[in-house]
Amino acid sequence: MKKAISLIIILIFFVGCYDAIYAPDTNEDNFYNINYENSEKQHSLLTPPLRIGFNDFHRAIPIPEVTIAHAAVYNTDAEGDYIAEYTQPDMTDTLDGYITANLDFFTEVLRSSLDIYVDSLKNLQKYQAVNALTLFIHESFQDFFGLSYYRWGGDITDRDQPQTEGHTRSTKRFGMDCSGFGASPYEAAVLLGILDSTNSESAFSCFGFQYICKTDPAISDGGGRNGSTNNYRLEVSDMPKVGTLITTITSGSTPTDAQMDLMQAGDVVIKTGHMGILVEINNDLYFLEAGGSTLNEDGLYTPYLAKEALADFAQSKITDIRRCLPKMETTSGIVH
């Protein structure tokens, strides 16, 4: 009798283990069932890691597989099309150089993964939707084009002018520079119908910036080669023209807890010549960038805890935190 009972207990144990190990992936269900409005998120009692890998937290949107067929087209070695004579109405000279095809990558590879989640993204607060898109785009570009997918002159809508040889990966077909990446989740959100291109919430996208430039005579497009405009593609120097200043971190200082309390995912981090963006992971703020030295320290290229990252980012230059999205609602979001 005792042997029979023991066998039953052992059988139950193994059945439980099987369910735990082989249960189907519930990423999609988890995404749809997130109840942001009725549950207040709290910080973990454990100290958050200084850096965190993409496999160490739940992905709101699964990353597309790098198939053999996709890798043959979308890879780090692909060279951009060369244009010998490029002109714009406001230019007195002719440019030449290599152009990107990031929009093709977004349309042909990323869009099919994103379309499944559009309705769910629209039901989130705007900062939460932008947060999910930021993490998705960053990791996808890393998977297809390398941990450092930085490309001098590159944005997800390919508005940037052609770039000549001599700069980092400036001849590559795919990749984004710091401001190209910083604007990318906003541009994706407009393309997906999550953000309105005629509303200030999309100011960090080329679509929103174009609307602002055409309706506000005090703001104009800039940043193109040889002093020309740049098809409303936001450069680092354009970002301070729009949005709202949240706080300023003085050169060589660490942001205070009070300053950190003001920030939220989707806020952009700007200093002269470089920028990044804040994301929320496991209820804590982290920092992401394309290029620069904050993320690629020791070749890690992983999200960096925001407070420490901002101290590193602002070592030698004044750093501004700016926002164009609505402030997160008090019933959800990060609780400091």
C-alpha positions in Angstrom: 0.0 0.0 0.0 2.8 2.4 1.0 4.6 1.6 -2.3 1.4 2.4 -4.3 1.0 5.8 -2.5 4.7 6.5 -3.2 4.3 5.7 -6.8 1.3 8.0 -7.1 3.1 10.9 -5.5 6.1 10.4 -7.8 3.8 10.3 -10.8 2.1 13.6 -9.8 5.5 15.2 -9.2 6.7 14.3 -12.7 3.5 15.5 -14.4 3.9 18.8 -12.6 7.5 19.2 -13.8 6.5 18.3 -17.4 3.8 21.1 -17.3 6.3 23.6 -15.9 9.0 22.8 -18.5 6.9 22.2 -21.6 4.1 24.6 -21.1 3.4 26.8 -24.3 4.9 30.3 -24.6 2.5 32.8 -23.1 4.2 36.0 -24.3 1.2 37.0 -26.3 -1.3 36.3 -23.5 0.8 38.1 -21.0 0.9 41.1 -23.2 -2.8 41.2 -23.7 -3.6 40.6 -20.0 -1.3 43.3 -18.6 -3.6 45.4 -16.3 -1.8 48.7 -16.2 -4.8 50.7 -15.0 -6.0 48.7 -12.0 -2.7 47.6 -10.5 0.0 49.9 -9.1 3.4 48.6 -10.0 6.0 48.6 -7.1 9.7 48.4 -7.2 11.2 45.1 -6.5 12.7 44.7 -3.0 15.8 43.4 -4.7 18.3 45.9 -6.1 17.9 46.1 -9.8 20.9 45.0 -11.9 23.2 47.7 -13.3 22.8 46.1 -16.7 20.2 43.6 -17.9 20.2 41.3 -20.9 17.2 41.1 -23.2 16.7 37.4 -22.2 16.3 38.4 -18.6 12.9 40.1 -18.8 9.6 39.6 -20.5 9.4 40.8 -24.1 6.2 42.6 -24.8 6.7 42.0 -28.5 8.6 38.9 -29.7 11.6 39.6 -31.8 11.4 38.3 -35.4 13.5 35.3 -36.3 16.7 35.9 -38.3 15.9 33.4 -41.0 18.4 32.3 -43.7 16.3 34.2 -46.3 16.1 37.4 -44.2 19.8 37.2 -43.3 20.7 37.1 -47.0 19.2 40.5 -47.5 19.2 42.2 -44.1 22.7 41.9 -42.7 25.5 44.1 -41.4 27.6 43.8 -44.6 25.0 45.0 -47.0 26.1 48.2 -48.8 23.8 51.1 -49.3 22.8 52.3 -52.8 25.2 55.0 -54.0 23.8 58.3 -55.4 26.2 60.4 -57.4 24.0 63.5 -57.7 21.6 64.4 -54.9 20.0 67.8 -54.6 17.2 69.6 -52.6 15.4 72.8 -53.4 17.3 74.7 -50.6 20.7 73.5 -51.8 23.1 75.3 -54.0 25.5 72.4 -54.5 25.2 68.7 -55.3 25.8 65.9 -52.8 26.8 62.3 -53.3 26.9 59.3 -51.0 25.3 56.1 -49.7 21.7 55.8 -48.5 20.0 53.5 -46.1 17.1 51.0 -46.5 15.9 50.9 -42.9 12.3 51.5 -44.0 12.4 48.4 -46.1 13.6 46.4 -43.1 10.8 47.9 -41.0 8.1 47.2 -43.6 9.2 43.7 -44.7 10.5 42.3 -41.4 9.4 44.2 -38.3 5.9 45.3 -39.4 4.5 41.7 -39.6 5.5 41.2 -35.9 4.2 44.5 -34.8 0.8 44.3 -36.6 -0.3 41.5 -34.3 0.1 43.8 -31.3 -1.2 47.1 -32.6 -4.6 47.0 -30.9 -2.9 46.1 -27.6 -0.4 48.8 -27.9 -3.2 51.3 -28.6 -4.8 50.3 -25.3 -1.7 51.2 -23.3 -0.7 54.6 -22.1 1.4 56.3 -24.8 4.6 56.0 -22.8 4.1 52.3 -22.4 3.5 51.8 -26.1 6.6 53.8 -27.0 8.5 51.8 -24.4 7.6 48.5 -26.0 8.5 49.8 -29.4 11.9 51.1 -28.3 12.9 47.8 -26.8 11.6 45.9 -29.8 13.4 48.0 -32.4 16.7 48.1 -30.5 16.9 44.4 -30.0 15.7 43.6 -33.5 18.4 45.8 -35.0 21.0 44.2 -32.8 19.9 40.7 -33.9 20.1 41.5 -37.6 22.9 44.0 -37.8 25.1 43.4 -34.8 25.3 44.7 -31.2 26.6 48.0 -32.5 24.3 48.7 -35.4 25.3 52.4 -35.4 25.5 54.0 -38.8 26.6 57.6 -39.3 23.5 59.1 -40.8 20.6 56.7 -40.6 17.0 56.7 -39.5 14.1 54.3 -39.7 12.3 56.2 -42.4 15.3 56.8 -44.6 14.9 60.6 -44.7 18.5 61.2 -44.0 20.7 62.6 -46.8 23.2 60.3 -48.4 26.5 60.0 -46.5 30.0 59.7 -47.8 32.7 57.3 -46.8 34.9 58.2 -43.8 32.4 58.0 -41.0 31.4 55.0 -38.9 29.6 52.5 -41.2 28.4 55.4 -43.3 28.3 53.2 -46.4 26.1 50.5 -44.9 22.6 49.8 -46.1 21.1 49.3 -42.6 21.7 51.0 -39.2 20.8 54.2 -37.3 22.8 56.9 -35.6 21.9 58.1 -32.1 19.1 60.5 -33.1 17.8 58.1 -35.7 17.3 55.5 -33.1 15.9 58.0 -30.5 13.2 59.0 -33.0 12.5 55.5 -34.3 9.9 54.3 -31.7 8.0 57.6 -32.3 8.1 57.1 -36.0 7.0 53.5 -35.7 4.2 54.6 -33.4 2.9 57.1 -36.0 3.2 54.5 -38.8 1.2 52.1 -36.7 -1.5 54.7 -35.9 -0.6 54.8 -32.2 0.5 58.4 -32.1 -1.1 61.3 -34.0 1.3 63.1 -36.4 -0.5 66.4 -35.9 -0.3 66.2 -32.1 2.7 67.2 -29.9 2.9 63.6 -28.7 4.7 62.7 -31.9 7.1 65.7 -31.9 10.2 63.4 -31.7 9.2 61.8 -35.0 9.9 63.1 -38.5 6.1 63.3 -39.1 5.4 65.3 -36.0 8.4 67.5 -36.5 7.4 68.2 -40.1 3.9 69.3 -38.9 5.4 71.6 -36.2 7.8 73.2 -38.7 5.0 73.9 -41.1 2.7 75.3 -38.4 5.1 77.2 -36.1 7.2 79.8 -37.9 9.7 79.9 -34.9 10.8 76.3 -35.6 12.6 75.2 -38.7 14.2 72.0 -40.0 18.0 71.8 -40.0 20.9 69.5 -39.7 21.4 68.6 -43.3 24.8 68.6 -45.0 26.4 71.9 -45.9 23.8 73.8 -43.9 20.8 72.4 -45.8 17.5 71.1 -44.4 17.2 67.4 -43.8 13.7 66.3 -44.9 12.4 66.8 -41.3 14.7 64.0 -40.1 15.5 65.0 -36.5 19.1 65.6 -35.6 20.4 65.9 -32.1 20.4 69.6 -32.6 16.6 69.5 -33.6 15.5 67.6 -30.5 15.7 70.6 -28.1 13.4 72.6 -30.4 10.4 70.5 -29.5 8.9 68.7 -26.5 9.2 69.8 -22.9 12.3 70.1 -20.8 11.9 67.8 -17.7 15.2 68.4 -15.9 18.8 69.2 -16.5 21.8 67.2 -15.2 24.8 69.4 -14.7 28.1 68.3 -16.2 30.0 65.8 -14.1 27.1 65.1 -11.7 24.7 62.3 -10.9 21.0 62.9 -11.1 19.3 63.2 -7.8 16.5 60.9 -6.7 14.1 63.9 -7.1 15.2 64.3 -10.7 14.8 60.6 -11.3 11.3 60.8 -10.0 10.4 63.3 -12.8 11.5 60.9 -15.6 9.6 58.2 -17.4 10.1 55.8 -20.3 10.2 57.5 -23.7 12.0 60.6 -22.4 15.0 61.5 -24.5 18.4 62.2 -23.1 20.3 64.9 -24.9 23.8 66.5 -24.8 25.8 68.3 -27.5 26.4 65.8 -30.2 24.8 62.7 -28.8 21.5 61.4 -27.3 19.8 58.3 -26.0 16.3 57.3 -24.7 14.9 56.0 -21.4 13.0 52.7 -21.2 11.2 50.8 -18.4 12.2 47.3 -17.6 10.8 45.4 -14.6 9.4 48.7 -13.2 12.9 50.4 -13.3 14.2 53.0 -15.7 17.1 52.0 -18.0 19.0 53.8 -20.7 19.5 52.8 -24.4 21.5 54.4 -27.2 22.9 53.8 -30.7 26.6 54.5 -30.7 28.3 56.4 -27.8 30.3 54.9 -25.0 27.6 54.4 -22.3 26.1 51.1 -23.5 29.1 49.7 -25.3 31.4 49.9 -22.2 33.3 46.6 -22.1 31.4 45.5 -25.2 28.2 44.7 -23.3 25.7 46.8 -25.3 22.9 46.0 -22.8 20.4 48.3 -21.2 22.0 50.3 -18.4 20.3 51.3 -15.2 19.2 54.9 -15.8 20.6 56.8 -12.8 24.1 55.3 -13.2 23.9 55.6 -17.0 22.9 59.3 -16.8 25.9 60.0 -14.5 28.1 58.4 -17.1 26.4 60.1 -20.0 26.8 63.6 -18.3 30.4 63.2 -17.3 31.7 66.1 -19.4 28.6 67.8 -20.8 25.3 69.3 -19.6 22.5 66.8 -20.2 18.8 67.5 -20.8 15.9 65.2 -20.3 13.0 66.1 -22.7 9.5 64.7 -23.2 6.8 64.9 -25.9 4.4 62.2 -24.5 1.7 62.7 -22.0 2.8 62.2 -18.4 2.2 58.7 -17.1 -1.0 58.3 -15.0 -0.5 58.1 -11.3 -2.4 54.8 -11.0 0.2 53.0 -13.0 3.8 53.2 -14.1 7.0 53.4 -12.1 6.7 54.1 -8.3 9.9 55.5 -6.9 
